[in-house]
Amino acid sequence: MIRNNEDRFGPHASGGDEVDNTTDKSVLQFITPTEFVELPSSGNGYPLGHPLFQQEAIEIRYMTAKDEDILTSRSLLKSGMAIDRLISNLIVDKNINPGELLMGDRNAIIIAARASAYGHEYKTSVSCPSCGHNSKWKFNLSEPDVYSGDEWEDYDIRKLENGNYMITLPRTEFNVEVKLLTGKEETKYLKQAAKKRRKDDETVTQQMKLYIVSIEGHNSQKVINHFLENAPASESRYLRSAVDCITPKLKITEDFECPSCGHEQELEVPLGADFFWPER
């Protein structure tokens, strides 16, 4: 939703003198327009007192040439901080920490910023998952796949006042309090997992340790570790599925057909720094 900024820019006069803007455009004062981005989470998953608690949208300003400098900064790209720095600059409310944004909300901001800066058509090179052939493909940013994390009728879940969720496991009847992971937590975890090259089973438990807050009111890491090491696989699977159902998501996908081998698959656009510079 684009904010009405018609009155936010125009000629600026000093000392009360009237300005003839038909002859002197150097005095034009321009304030960057803003837009409101709908949050996939609708503010659910943020703790009470957070600026986005129960908020359905966030205001961001349009990208400028100065923001483009962030996306070309070698030091920021190398450290993986370019996108976080960009989001921090674009958010109007400086009380909001970009590292505390839920991943779905973070992605919504990235897509909106890219679309307002360069348009809703995104062309990039994709590699066929089957044969590896590279080809150009076009994605439509105006129709992202949005899931608000509100379809969990098949699970025993209660939303808590602090923004977390209580999940009751079917077999042990343990009450497990979980939180939604922020973009910063998920990014950090993925980097560590890739660096250490953990096995799949270890990857699962490490991720669960991030979102489990307590079990039957016990929040010590020792108790959580004991549960993860000894709980039946069916309980672990139920918990993971329940968490997936309460997690808001937003992504850009298109049906892909390889022009070389004919392989068909749905492809998702990775929302990193290259998302803004696909041809670089």
C-alpha positions as CSV (number, residue, x, y, z in Angstrom):
1,M,0.0,0.0,0.0
2,I,1.6,3.3,-1.1
3,R,1.3,6.2,1.2
4,N,-0.1,9.4,-0.1
5,N,2.9,11.6,-0.2
6,E,1.6,14.4,-2.5
7,D,2.1,17.0,0.2
8,R,5.4,15.8,1.4
9,F,7.6,17.4,-1.3
10,G,7.6,20.8,-3.0
11,P,9.5,24.1,-3.1
12,H,10.9,25.3,0.2
13,A,11.3,29.0,0.9
14,S,13.5,30.6,3.6
15,G,12.8,33.9,5.3
16,G,9.2,33.9,4.1
17,D,10.2,34.9,0.5
18,E,7.9,33.5,-2.2
19,V,9.6,31.1,-4.5
20,D,9.0,30.9,-8.2
21,N,9.4,27.2,-8.8
22,T,9.1,27.6,-12.6
23,T,12.5,29.3,-12.7
24,D,14.4,28.0,-9.6
25,K,14.1,24.3,-9.2
26,S,17.3,24.1,-7.1
27,V,15.3,24.9,-4.0
28,L,13.0,21.9,-4.5
29,Q,12.9,19.9,-1.2
30,F,12.1,16.3,-1.8
31,I,11.2,13.9,1.0
32,T,11.4,10.2,0.1
33,P,7.9,8.7,-0.2
34,T,6.9,5.7,1.9
35,E,4.6,2.7,1.7
36,F,3.0,0.4,4.1
37,V,3.9,-3.3,3.7
38,E,1.5,-5.9,5.0
39,L,3.1,-8.3,7.4
40,P,2.4,-12.0,6.8
41,S,2.4,-12.5,10.6
42,S,-0.2,-9.7,11.2
43,G,1.9,-8.9,14.3
44,N,1.4,-12.4,15.8
45,G,4.6,-14.0,17.2
46,Y,6.0,-10.7,18.6
47,P,6.1,-10.3,22.4
48,L,3.9,-7.9,24.2
49,G,5.5,-4.4,24.1
50,H,7.3,-5.0,20.7
51,P,6.5,-2.2,18.2
52,L,5.0,-4.8,15.8
53,F,2.9,-6.7,18.4
54,Q,-0.5,-7.2,16.7
55,Q,0.4,-4.8,13.9
56,E,-0.7,-5.7,10.4
57,A,1.7,-3.5,8.5
58,I,5.0,-1.7,8.7
59,E,5.9,1.6,7.1
60,I,9.1,1.7,5.0
61,R,10.5,4.4,2.7
62,Y,11.4,3.9,-0.9
63,M,15.0,3.0,-1.8
64,T,17.4,5.7,-2.8
65,A,20.8,5.7,-4.5
66,K,22.4,5.8,-1.1
67,D,20.7,2.6,-0.2
68,E,22.0,1.0,-3.4
69,D,25.5,1.8,-2.1
70,I,24.8,-0.6,0.8
71,L,24.1,-3.4,-1.6
72,T,27.4,-2.9,-3.4
73,S,29.5,-2.6,-0.3
74,R,32.1,-5.3,-0.3
75,S,32.5,-5.3,3.4
76,L,28.8,-5.6,4.1
77,L,28.3,-8.3,1.4
78,K,31.2,-10.3,2.8
79,S,29.9,-10.1,6.4
80,G,26.4,-10.9,5.2
81,M,25.1,-7.7,6.8
82,A,24.0,-5.9,3.6
83,I,20.3,-6.9,3.7
84,D,20.0,-6.2,7.5
85,R,21.6,-2.8,7.0
86,L,19.3,-2.0,4.1
87,I,16.2,-3.0,6.1
88,S,17.3,-0.9,9.0
89,N,17.6,2.1,6.8
90,L,14.2,1.6,5.1
91,I,12.1,1.1,8.3
92,V,10.6,4.4,9.3
93,D,10.1,3.4,13.0
94,K,13.7,3.3,14.3
95,N,12.5,1.5,17.5
96,I,12.1,-1.6,15.3
97,N,15.3,-3.8,15.3
98,P,15.5,-5.5,11.9
99,G,17.2,-8.5,13.6
100,E,14.0,-9.1,15.5
101,L,11.8,-9.3,12.5
102,L,10.2,-12.7,11.8
103,M,11.5,-14.3,8.7
104,G,8.2,-13.9,6.7
105,D,7.9,-10.2,7.6
106,R,11.5,-9.7,6.7
107,N,11.0,-11.2,3.3
108,A,7.9,-9.1,2.8
109,I,10.0,-5.9,3.3
110,I,12.7,-7.1,0.9
111,I,10.2,-7.9,-1.8
112,A,8.4,-4.6,-1.4
113,A,11.6,-2.6,-1.4
114,R,12.9,-4.3,-4.6
115,A,9.5,-4.0,-6.4
116,S,9.2,-0.2,-5.6
117,A,12.8,0.4,-6.7
118,Y,13.0,-1.7,-9.9
119,G,9.5,-2.9,-10.7
120,H,7.5,-6.1,-10.2
121,E,9.3,-8.1,-12.9
122,Y,12.4,-10.0,-11.8
123,K,14.6,-11.6,-14.4
124,T,17.5,-13.7,-13.4
125,S,19.6,-16.8,-14.3
126,V,18.4,-20.1,-12.9
127,S,20.1,-23.5,-12.9
128,C,18.1,-26.5,-13.7
129,P,18.0,-28.8,-10.6
130,S,18.2,-31.8,-12.9
131,C,20.8,-31.2,-15.6
132,G,22.4,-27.9,-14.3
133,H,21.6,-26.0,-17.5
134,N,21.5,-22.2,-17.0
135,S,18.7,-20.2,-18.5
136,K,16.9,-16.9,-18.0
137,W,13.7,-17.0,-16.0
138,K,11.1,-14.3,-15.1
139,F,9.4,-14.0,-11.7
140,N,6.4,-11.8,-10.8
141,L,7.0,-10.0,-7.5
142,S,3.4,-8.8,-7.3
143,E,2.0,-12.2,-6.5
144,P,4.1,-13.7,-3.6
145,D,3.0,-16.9,-1.9
146,V,1.8,-15.7,1.5
147,Y,0.9,-18.0,4.5
148,S,-0.1,-16.2,7.7
149,G,0.5,-19.1,10.1
150,D,-3.1,-19.3,11.1
151,E,-4.1,-22.8,10.0
152,W,-3.4,-25.1,12.9
153,E,-6.8,-26.5,13.7
154,D,-5.4,-30.1,13.5
155,Y,-3.0,-29.4,16.4
156,D,-3.4,-28.8,20.1
157,I,-2.0,-25.2,20.2
158,R,-2.7,-22.2,22.4
159,K,-1.4,-18.7,21.7
160,L,0.1,-17.1,24.8
161,E,-0.1,-13.4,25.9
162,N,3.7,-13.1,25.5
163,G,3.5,-13.8,21.8
164,N,4.6,-17.5,22.1
165,Y,2.6,-20.6,21.6
166,M,1.9,-23.6,23.8
167,I,1.8,-27.0,22.0
168,T,0.5,-30.1,23.8
169,L,2.0,-33.3,22.5
170,P,-0.5,-36.1,21.8
171,R,1.4,-39.0,23.4
172,T,3.3,-37.7,26.4
173,E,0.9,-34.8,26.9
174,F,3.9,-32.5,27.6
175,N,3.2,-28.8,27.2
176,V,5.9,-27.3,25.1
177,E,6.3,-23.6,24.8
178,V,7.8,-22.4,21.5
179,K,8.6,-19.1,19.9
180,L,8.8,-18.1,16.3
181,L,12.3,-17.6,15.0
182,T,13.5,-14.2,13.9
183,G,15.3,-13.7,10.6
184,K,18.5,-13.1,12.5
185,E,18.2,-16.4,14.4
186,E,17.4,-18.4,11.3
187,T,20.2,-16.8,9.2
188,K,22.7,-17.5,12.0
189,Y,21.6,-21.1,12.4
190,L,21.8,-21.8,8.6
191,K,25.3,-20.3,8.5
192,Q,26.4,-22.5,11.4
193,A,24.8,-25.6,9.9
194,A,26.5,-25.0,6.6
195,K,29.9,-24.3,8.2
196,K,29.8,-27.4,10.5
197,R,28.1,-29.6,7.9
198,R,26.0,-31.3,10.5
199,K,24.1,-34.5,9.7
200,D,20.4,-34.2,9.0
201,D,19.3,-35.5,12.4
202,E,21.7,-33.1,14.2
203,T,20.4,-30.3,12.1
204,V,16.8,-31.0,13.2
205,T,17.5,-31.1,16.9
206,Q,19.7,-27.9,16.7
207,Q,16.9,-26.0,15.0
208,M,14.4,-27.3,17.6
209,K,16.7,-26.0,20.4
210,L,16.3,-22.5,19.0
211,Y,12.5,-22.3,19.1
212,I,11.7,-24.4,22.2
213,V,11.3,-22.1,25.2
214,S,10.3,-24.5,27.9
215,I,8.9,-28.0,28.5
216,E,6.3,-28.3,31.3
217,G,7.5,-24.9,32.5
218,H,11.2,-25.9,32.7
219,N,13.4,-23.7,30.5
220,S,16.8,-25.0,31.3
221,Q,18.8,-26.2,28.3
222,K,19.5,-29.4,30.1
223,V,15.8,-30.3,30.3
224,I,15.3,-29.3,26.7
225,N,18.3,-31.4,25.5
226,H,17.0,-34.4,27.5
227,F,13.6,-34.2,25.9
228,L,15.1,-34.0,22.4
229,E,17.3,-37.0,23.0
230,N,14.6,-39.2,24.5
231,A,11.2,-38.1,23.1
232,P,9.6,-40.5,20.7
233,A,10.1,-39.6,17.0
234,S,6.4,-39.2,16.6
235,E,6.3,-36.5,19.3
236,S,9.2,-34.7,17.7
237,R,7.6,-34.9,14.3
238,Y,4.3,-33.6,15.7
239,L,6.1,-30.6,17.3
240,R,8.0,-29.7,14.2
241,S,4.8,-29.9,12.1
242,A,2.9,-27.7,14.6
243,V,5.7,-25.1,14.6
244,D,5.6,-25.1,10.8
245,C,1.9,-24.4,10.8
246,I,2.2,-21.4,13.1
247,T,5.1,-19.9,11.2
248,P,4.2,-17.1,8.8
249,K,5.9,-17.4,5.4
250,L,6.3,-15.3,2.3
251,K,8.2,-16.4,-0.8
252,I,8.3,-15.9,-4.6
253,T,7.9,-19.0,-6.7
254,E,7.3,-19.8,-10.4
255,D,6.7,-23.0,-12.3
256,F,10.0,-23.9,-14.1
257,E,10.5,-26.0,-17.2
258,C,14.1,-26.6,-18.3
259,P,14.5,-25.7,-22.0
260,S,17.3,-28.2,-22.2
261,C,16.0,-31.4,-20.5
262,G,12.4,-30.6,-20.0
263,H,12.5,-31.0,-16.2
264,E,9.6,-29.4,-14.4
265,Q,9.8,-28.0,-10.8
266,E,8.6,-25.1,-8.7
267,L,11.5,-22.7,-8.1
268,E,11.8,-20.3,-5.2
269,V,13.8,-17.0,-5.4
270,P,16.5,-16.7,-2.8
271,L,16.0,-13.3,-1.1
272,G,19.7,-12.3,-0.6
273,A,21.7,-9.3,-1.8
274,D,21.7,-10.8,-5.4
275,F,17.9,-10.4,-5.4
276,F,18.5,-6.7,-6.0
277,W,21.2,-7.2,-8.6
278,P,20.3,-10.3,-10.5
279,E,22.4,-9.5,-13.6
280,R,25.5,-8.6,-11.6
